[in-house]
């Protein structure tokens, strides 16, 4: 059995082509569960329904709703910069008990660094059948060309029951579980370089503002597509979950400083909080991530800060 916590499901709307938030998207919270990387938390949040998912499973069972019994990638090749060059997928499913809420299929780049998720959400109550769909989500500029494998999928019913499929399971359901991306333009597969970091709020007062917020900055460079956002993850005392807001940079730049925010909520503890990770990502979806306490201290001068009443 698997269960995704409601808090872990909260995240920004992302570009369908990767984990990078679309510029100008509203600020949203991301929570990172114990053992999760930031990228895994982003991917899970993008795939998951914003409601509370439950009664989940990771192995398909023919007698249990909802399930996918077959599928196909109908467009085996897509080309960057070409109109209407989008993936088309087909899948056969059963959701007889509660009807289908939606299904998402995630492809992963050849180097494993970037993912693309395509989702189907019916506008009518459907209990089963075969669906063919495509989305108006063209492959973006800078994307890595080559063999993008179908690495995960999830199907959810209207009562938030779900079944999640691994890459190995999908390989038995899809005859050709991949799409080939052709990109004749510039390609960016290099993560940004972090040059400096600064804690802007070494003390946060929960009573001084209706929206108390931890703030930090990351300064760095990127070789091509430009800095998209930075994340500095914080963790409450006695907790195992990290938290941070996803705030895209106003304008991508190949050299500059981006800000990271983390909002506080009623009932969260005072005392010494930890800084558990930082990440700097570019527009193409390449990210540099560091979870080393030593590296964090070297970059910011500390890996803690104080929260007061």
C-alpha positions, 0 to 999 in steps of 0.5 A: 500500500502507498499513501501520498500525504496531502501536504506533499501534494501541494506545488506550483503548476509546472511546465509540462516539459519538466520540473521547472515552474513556469515563469509568472506562476503563483507561489506555492508550497513544496514539502519534501518528505523524509528520504525524498529529493527535491526533484522527487517531491516536485515530480510527485506533486505535479503528478498527484491530485491536490486532494488527499490520495488514499488506498494506493498501490504500486502493483497493478491488480486486474480486480481493483480500481482504478487500473491501466491494462494497456497503452501505446505511445502513438507519436514515437518522434517529436521535434522542437520548434515544429507546430503540432509536434506533440506526443499522442498517447493511448491507454485502456483503463478500468475505473468502474467503482468511482469513475476516472478523475485523471491519469498522468504519464511521465517521460524522462530525458536520456540523462535522467535529469529532466521529466515531462508529464502528460495528463488526461482529465476527462470532463465527463464521468467515465468508468472505463474504456480506451482513451487517445489524447495529446496535449498542446505541450510542445517540447521546449527549447534547449531540451535534450534530444534522444530517447525519452523513456516512459518511467512512471504513470498514475491513474486516479479515480473520483474518490482519490484512489490511485494506482501508480506504475513503475517503469518496469510495469509500464514496459509490459503494458506499452509495446514501445514505451518511449518517445524520441525528441529531435532538437536541431537547436541549442541544447542545455543539459548543464546545471547552474553553478552556485557562487554564493548564498545569504540568509536574509532572515537569520531571525523570524518573528511569527508575531511581527507579520501576518505572513512570517517568511524565511528568506534567502538568496542564491547567486550563480551562473548558467551556461545557456538557458538562464537561472529560473529559480532557487530553493533553500529548504528549511526544517522545523525542530523535531520534524522530518519534513522540509518546506519551501516555496517555489518562486520563479525568477522574474526574468531568467539571467545567465548570471545573477541572484535569485530569492528563496522563500518559505512561509510559516503557518499557525502552530509551527514551532519556535526555536532553532530551525535547520537549513537542509538543502539548497538548489539552483535550477535553470530554464531547461530544468537542469538543477544543482542540488546540495544536501550536505550540512558542511556545504550548506554551512560553508555557503551560508555561514550557518545551517540554522536560523531562529524562529521567535514568537 
